[in-house]
Amino acid sequence: MATESLIFIVNPGSASRKYALFVGGKKRANIHFEIIDGCVVGNLNYAGVQYSVKYDDANLANAPHRILPFLREHKVIDKTDEITAIGIRIVAPSRRFMQDQLITASVIDALDALHQETPLHIQTALLEIKQLKIRFPKVPIIAISDSALHATKPVWARNYGIDTALADKFGIERYGYHGISVGSVIRYLKVHEMLLPKTIICHLGSGSSVSAISDGRSVDNTMGYSPLEGLTMATRSGNIDVSAALVIKRELKLTDNGLEQYLDKKSGLLGISGSSDDVRQLLISEAKGDKKAKLALDIFVYRIQQAIGQMAASMGGVNCLVFTATIGERSSIIRSRILENLVFLGFECDPKLNKQTFEPLEVANLATSSSKPILVISTDEAAEIARRTEQFIKK
């Protein structure tokens, strides 16, 4: 069936596995595995049709072994087609992983070593890689760095206020993340000749960050050593004084890993509201008078507004503001609230355009005639991973 390269994309999450198949640079199918009612459920989207299958176990680690049978059963590929390469998103706090690279035994060892230090952000990818190596032993697997885009940040944006010798020795710096998503947006803007010199990109989803893009290059991103730094997110605290974190650790009698779990999984919108990490649900609760839901949303919006101001300062101004990712693409209410306080930067939103914009297939500009551009662009991480994987293989 396929006469061109078959690139398989892996974007593993803690509660799901997302895959995509690209043929000749074009997406052919999406596959999503998740646990529902104690069983793994797989969904395949191909040629405008969704196919579902239910497995009688709850082990997502087996997902790589189910991919080819699922694809062949629904004739996405035939028995003679073989995967050319696999690209997997890697989020890892290390200079070594600020570049795309072929996954070898030494790369796996390096990830294992990092896993001991930052287990929350590497474990799932590491397990996935090991299963992929078993199922596809002859297929090259490429680690696609989620922080590579931010390698262009100046040293003053990368460094923390600590001894630089110590920082260099242990690789402690603000790596920044969401680079794959931001990279896909930059590429879209370049292709459509819409990339302005000073652009701020807001990736707002369960994980959220704001990036400053100057002449197409990242000069800062709100995330730091790990994706925990920066904005208040769905379940992540974002910025917090280390002294306050140590109080939490002491009072709750947590281990180091327990503290990281608390700040990563039990904080943010979920922790503040005490009820939900979903912006949609919090908006419903807020409308019913839930003060904690309102506080969670107020903090979420306020931190984003602060970050936009911060990124504008890092570039000496801003020409364009972009919203992307699930919340950025879908929530007109959150976009409106963020923009309420940004008139001083030259951004004014058209309420009607904003309200009717939801996951646009093409770029949408929400700005009034007197405003700087306010764009909503649907991110495409899978396509960006596929492009970079194919580019790496060709090299």
C-alpha positions as CSV (number, residue, x, y, z in Angstrom):
1,M,0.0,0.0,0.0
2,A,2.7,2.5,1.1
3,T,5.4,3.5,-1.4
4,E,6.8,6.3,0.8
5,S,8.3,6.3,4.3
6,L,6.0,5.2,7.2
7,I,6.8,7.3,10.2
8,F,5.2,6.2,13.5
9,I,4.7,8.9,16.2
10,V,4.5,8.2,19.9
11,N,3.4,10.8,22.5
12,P,3.0,8.9,25.7
13,G,1.1,10.3,28.7
14,S,0.7,9.0,32.2
15,A,-3.0,8.0,31.6
16,S,-3.0,7.4,27.9
17,R,-0.9,6.6,24.8
18,K,-1.2,8.7,21.7
19,Y,0.1,7.5,18.3
20,A,-0.1,8.6,14.7
21,L,1.0,7.2,11.4
22,F,2.4,9.5,8.7
23,V,3.0,8.4,5.1
24,G,5.1,10.7,2.9
25,G,4.8,13.5,5.4
26,K,1.0,13.3,5.6
27,K,-1.0,11.9,8.5
28,R,-2.9,8.8,7.7
29,A,-4.3,7.7,11.1
30,N,-4.4,8.5,14.8
31,I,-4.5,5.8,17.5
32,H,-5.4,6.5,21.2
33,F,-5.2,4.0,24.0
34,E,-6.7,4.8,27.5
35,I,-8.1,2.9,30.5
36,I,-11.9,3.0,30.8
37,D,-13.7,1.0,33.6
38,G,-10.6,-1.1,34.3
39,C,-9.9,-2.0,30.7
40,V,-7.7,-0.7,27.9
41,V,-9.8,0.9,25.1
42,G,-8.2,1.6,21.8
43,N,-9.6,4.2,19.3
44,L,-8.4,4.4,15.7
45,N,-9.3,7.4,13.5
46,Y,-8.7,6.6,9.8
47,A,-10.3,8.0,6.6
48,G,-12.9,9.9,8.6
49,V,-14.1,6.8,10.5
50,Q,-13.4,5.9,14.2
51,Y,-12.9,2.3,15.1
52,S,-12.8,1.1,18.8
53,V,-11.5,-2.1,20.4
54,K,-11.6,-3.1,24.1
55,Y,-8.9,-5.3,25.7
56,D,-9.5,-7.4,28.8
57,D,-6.6,-6.0,30.8
58,A,-5.6,-2.6,32.2
59,N,-2.0,-2.5,31.2
60,L,-1.2,0.5,28.9
61,A,2.4,-0.8,28.6
62,N,1.2,-3.4,26.2
63,A,0.0,-0.7,23.7
64,P,3.0,-1.0,21.4
65,H,2.3,-4.7,20.8
66,R,-1.3,-3.9,19.7
67,I,-0.5,-1.2,17.2
68,L,0.2,-3.3,14.0
69,P,-2.7,-5.7,14.5
70,F,-5.0,-2.8,15.0
71,L,-3.7,-1.0,11.9
72,R,-3.8,-4.1,9.7
73,E,-7.2,-5.2,10.9
74,H,-8.7,-1.9,9.5
75,K,-6.5,-1.9,6.4
76,V,-4.6,1.2,7.4
77,I,-1.5,-0.7,6.3
78,D,-1.1,-4.2,4.8
79,K,1.1,-7.1,5.8
80,T,4.0,-6.0,3.5
81,D,4.2,-2.5,4.9
82,E,6.9,-1.8,7.5
83,I,7.5,1.1,9.8
84,T,10.4,3.2,8.5
85,A,11.1,5.0,11.8
86,I,9.5,5.8,15.1
87,G,9.6,9.3,16.7
88,I,8.9,9.7,20.4
89,R,8.5,12.9,22.4
90,I,11.1,13.2,25.2
91,V,10.8,15.6,28.1
92,A,14.0,15.4,30.1
93,P,16.0,17.9,32.1
94,S,19.4,17.5,30.5
95,R,21.6,19.2,28.0
96,R,22.0,15.8,26.3
97,F,18.3,15.8,25.6
98,M,18.2,19.3,24.1
99,Q,18.6,17.7,20.7
100,D,17.0,15.0,18.6
101,Q,18.9,11.7,18.7
102,L,18.8,8.1,17.8
103,I,17.8,6.0,20.9
104,T,20.7,3.6,21.7
105,A,21.6,1.7,24.8
106,S,23.6,4.6,26.1
107,V,20.6,7.0,25.6
108,I,18.4,4.6,27.5
109,D,21.0,4.5,30.3
110,A,21.1,8.3,30.4
111,L,17.3,8.4,30.6
112,D,17.4,5.7,33.4
113,A,19.9,7.9,35.3
114,L,17.7,11.0,34.9
115,H,14.7,8.9,36.0
116,Q,16.3,8.5,39.4
117,E,16.4,12.3,39.8
118,T,13.1,13.3,38.1
119,P,10.9,10.2,38.0
120,L,7.6,12.0,37.1
121,H,8.7,13.2,33.7
122,I,10.6,10.3,32.3
123,Q,9.2,7.0,33.5
124,T,6.4,6.7,31.0
125,A,8.5,7.5,28.0
126,L,11.2,5.1,29.2
127,L,8.7,2.2,29.6
128,E,7.3,3.0,26.2
129,I,10.8,3.0,24.6
130,K,11.6,-0.4,26.1
131,Q,8.3,-1.9,24.8
132,L,8.8,-0.4,21.4
133,K,12.4,-1.9,21.2
134,I,10.9,-5.3,21.9
135,R,8.0,-4.9,19.3
136,F,10.0,-3.1,16.6
137,P,13.6,-4.4,17.2
138,K,14.9,-3.3,13.8
139,V,13.2,0.1,13.5
140,P,15.2,3.2,14.4
141,I,13.6,5.1,17.3
142,I,14.3,8.8,17.4
143,A,14.1,10.8,20.6
144,I,12.4,14.1,19.7
145,S,13.4,16.7,22.2
146,D,10.6,18.9,23.7
147,S,13.2,21.4,24.8
148,A,15.4,21.7,21.7
149,L,13.6,24.8,20.5
150,H,14.6,26.6,23.6
151,A,18.4,26.0,23.1
152,T,18.6,29.5,21.6
153,K,17.7,31.2,24.9
154,P,20.4,33.6,26.1
155,V,22.4,32.5,29.2
156,W,20.6,35.0,31.4
157,A,17.3,33.4,30.5
158,R,18.7,29.9,31.1
159,N,20.5,30.3,34.4
160,Y,19.1,30.2,37.9
161,G,20.5,32.5,40.6
162,I,22.9,29.8,41.9
163,D,26.6,29.1,41.7
164,T,27.3,28.6,38.0
165,A,30.0,26.0,38.6
166,L,27.5,23.9,40.6
167,A,24.8,24.5,37.9
168,D,27.2,23.3,35.1
169,K,28.3,20.3,37.1
170,F,24.8,19.0,37.6
171,G,23.1,20.4,34.5
172,I,20.8,22.7,36.5
173,E,19.2,25.3,34.2
174,R,15.9,26.4,32.8
175,Y,15.6,24.1,29.8
176,G,12.0,25.0,28.9
177,Y,9.4,22.7,27.3
178,H,6.4,22.6,24.9
179,G,9.0,23.2,22.2
180,I,7.4,20.7,19.8
181,S,4.0,22.4,20.1
182,V,5.5,25.9,19.8
183,G,7.7,24.8,16.9
184,S,4.6,23.6,15.0
185,V,3.0,27.0,15.5
186,I,6.2,28.9,14.4
187,R,6.3,26.7,11.3
188,Y,2.6,27.4,10.5
189,L,3.2,31.1,10.8
190,K,6.3,31.0,8.6
191,V,4.6,29.0,5.9
192,H,1.7,31.5,5.9
193,E,4.0,34.5,6.0
194,M,2.5,35.6,9.3
195,L,5.4,35.3,11.7
196,L,6.1,38.8,13.1
197,P,9.5,39.7,14.7
198,K,8.2,39.6,18.4
199,T,5.7,36.9,18.9
200,I,4.3,35.5,22.2
201,I,2.9,32.0,22.0
202,C,0.6,30.8,24.8
203,H,0.4,27.0,25.0
204,L,-2.6,26.5,27.3
205,G,-3.6,22.9,28.1
206,S,-3.3,20.6,31.1
207,G,0.3,21.7,31.0
208,S,0.7,25.4,30.1
209,S,3.5,27.7,29.2
210,V,4.2,31.0,27.5
211,S,7.1,31.5,25.1
212,A,8.8,34.5,23.7
213,I,9.8,34.1,20.0
214,S,12.1,36.7,18.6
215,D,12.7,36.5,14.8
216,G,11.6,32.9,14.9
217,R,13.9,31.9,17.7
218,S,13.0,31.2,21.3
219,V,14.4,33.7,23.8
220,D,12.4,32.5,26.8
221,N,9.8,30.0,28.1
222,T,8.0,30.0,31.4
223,M,9.0,26.4,32.2
224,G,12.3,25.7,33.8
225,Y,14.4,22.7,34.9
226,S,11.2,20.6,34.7
227,P,7.7,21.3,33.3
228,L,6.7,22.1,36.9
229,E,8.0,25.6,36.8
230,G,6.0,28.6,35.5
231,L,2.3,29.0,35.2
232,T,-0.4,27.5,37.5
233,M,-1.6,24.5,35.5
234,A,-4.3,21.8,35.7
235,T,-2.6,19.8,38.5
236,R,0.8,21.5,38.7
237,S,1.5,24.3,41.2
238,G,3.8,26.3,38.9
239,N,6.2,28.7,40.6
240,I,6.4,28.2,44.3
241,D,8.9,29.4,46.9
242,V,11.2,26.5,47.8
243,S,10.7,27.4,51.5
244,A,7.0,27.0,51.1
245,A,7.5,23.6,49.4
246,L,9.7,22.5,52.3
247,V,6.9,23.4,54.7
248,I,4.5,21.2,52.7
249,K,7.0,18.4,52.7
250,R,7.5,18.6,56.5
251,E,3.9,19.0,57.5
252,L,2.6,16.3,55.2
253,K,5.6,14.1,56.0
254,L,6.5,13.6,52.4
255,T,9.5,12.1,50.7
256,D,11.4,14.0,48.0
257,N,9.4,12.1,45.4
258,G,6.2,12.6,47.4
259,L,6.7,16.3,47.4
260,E,7.2,16.4,43.6
261,Q,4.1,14.2,43.2
262,Y,2.1,16.6,45.4
263,L,3.2,19.7,43.4
264,D,2.8,18.0,40.1
265,K,-0.4,16.0,40.5
266,K,-2.4,17.5,43.4
267,S,-1.9,21.2,43.0
268,G,-2.8,23.8,40.4
269,L,-6.4,24.2,39.4
270,L,-7.2,20.9,41.2
271,G,-5.5,21.8,44.4
272,I,-6.9,25.3,44.6
273,S,-10.5,24.4,43.7
274,G,-10.5,21.1,45.6
275,S,-12.9,19.8,42.9
276,S,-11.6,19.7,39.4
277,D,-8.6,20.3,37.1
278,D,-10.9,20.9,34.1
279,V,-11.4,24.5,33.1
280,R,-14.9,23.7,31.7
281,Q,-16.1,22.2,34.9
282,L,-14.6,25.0,37.0
283,L,-16.4,27.6,34.8
284,I,-19.7,25.7,35.5
285,S,-18.9,25.6,39.3
286,E,-18.0,29.3,39.3
287,A,-21.3,30.2,37.7
288,K,-23.0,28.3,40.5
289,G,-21.2,30.5,43.1
290,D,-18.3,28.2,43.9
291,K,-15.7,30.6,45.3
292,K,-12.8,28.2,45.2
293,A,-13.5,27.4,41.6
294,K,-13.5,31.2,40.9
295,L,-10.2,31.6,42.8
296,A,-8.6,28.8,40.8
297,L,-9.6,30.4,37.5
298,D,-8.5,33.9,38.6
299,I,-5.1,32.6,39.6
300,F,-4.8,30.7,36.3
301,V,-5.6,33.8,34.2
302,Y,-3.5,36.1,36.4
303,R,-0.3,34.0,36.0
304,I,-0.8,33.9,32.3
305,Q,-1.2,37.7,32.1
306,Q,2.0,38.1,34.2
307,A,3.9,35.7,31.9
308,I,2.8,37.6,28.8
309,G,4.1,40.8,30.3
310,Q,7.3,39.0,31.3
311,M,7.8,37.7,27.7
312,A,7.1,41.1,26.2
313,A,9.8,42.6,28.5
314,S,12.3,39.8,27.4
315,M,11.9,41.0,23.8
316,G,11.5,44.7,24.4
317,G,8.0,44.6,23.1
318,V,5.5,42.4,21.3
319,N,3.9,42.4,17.8
320,C,1.6,39.4,18.0
321,L,0.0,37.1,20.5
322,V,-0.9,33.5,19.8
323,F,-3.2,31.0,21.7
324,T,-2.8,27.3,21.1
325,A,-3.4,23.9,22.7
326,T,-6.6,22.6,24.2
327,I,-7.7,25.6,26.4
328,G,-6.1,28.2,24.1
329,E,-7.9,26.8,21.1
330,R,-11.3,26.0,22.7
331,S,-12.0,28.4,25.6
332,S,-13.3,31.8,24.4
333,I,-14.0,32.7,28.0
334,I,-10.4,32.1,29.2
335,R,-9.0,33.9,26.2
336,S,-11.3,36.9,26.9
337,R,-10.3,37.1,30.5
338,I,-6.6,37.0,29.7
339,L,-7.0,39.7,27.1
340,E,-9.0,42.0,29.4
341,N,-5.8,43.2,31.0
342,L,-3.6,43.4,27.9
343,V,-4.8,46.6,26.3
344,F,-1.6,48.3,27.5
345,L,0.4,46.0,25.2
346,G,-1.9,46.9,22.2
347,F,-4.2,43.9,22.3
348,E,-7.9,44.3,22.0
349,C,-10.2,41.3,21.3
350,D,-13.3,41.3,19.1
351,P,-15.9,39.6,21.3
352,K,-17.9,38.1,18.4
353,L,-14.8,36.7,16.6
354,N,-13.5,35.3,19.9
355,K,-16.8,33.6,20.8
356,Q,-17.1,31.8,17.5
357,T,-13.5,30.5,17.4
358,F,-13.1,26.9,18.6
359,E,-10.3,24.7,17.4
360,P,-10.0,26.5,14.1
361,L,-8.9,24.5,11.0
362,E,-7.1,27.6,9.8
363,V,-5.6,30.5,11.8
364,A,-8.2,32.8,13.3
365,N,-7.5,36.5,14.2
366,L,-9.5,37.7,17.2
367,A,-8.2,41.3,17.0
368,T,-10.2,44.4,16.5
369,S,-9.1,46.7,13.6
370,S,-7.0,48.8,15.9
371,S,-5.4,45.9,17.7
372,K,-2.2,44.0,17.1
373,P,-2.9,40.5,15.8
374,I,-4.4,38.0,18.3
375,L,-4.2,34.6,16.7
376,V,-5.7,31.2,17.5
377,I,-3.8,28.3,15.9
378,S,-4.4,24.6,16.4
379,T,-1.1,23.0,17.4
380,D,0.0,19.8,15.6
381,E,2.6,18.1,17.7
382,A,2.3,14.8,15.9
383,A,3.1,16.5,12.5
384,E,6.1,18.3,14.0
385,I,7.4,15.1,15.5
386,A,7.0,13.3,12.2
387,R,8.7,16.1,10.3
388,R,11.7,16.1,12.7
389,T,11.9,12.3,12.7
390,E,12.0,12.1,9.0
391,Q,14.5,15.0,8.9
392,F,16.8,13.1,11.3
393,I,16.6,9.9,9.4
394,K,17.5,11.6,6.1
395,K,20.5,13.1,7.7
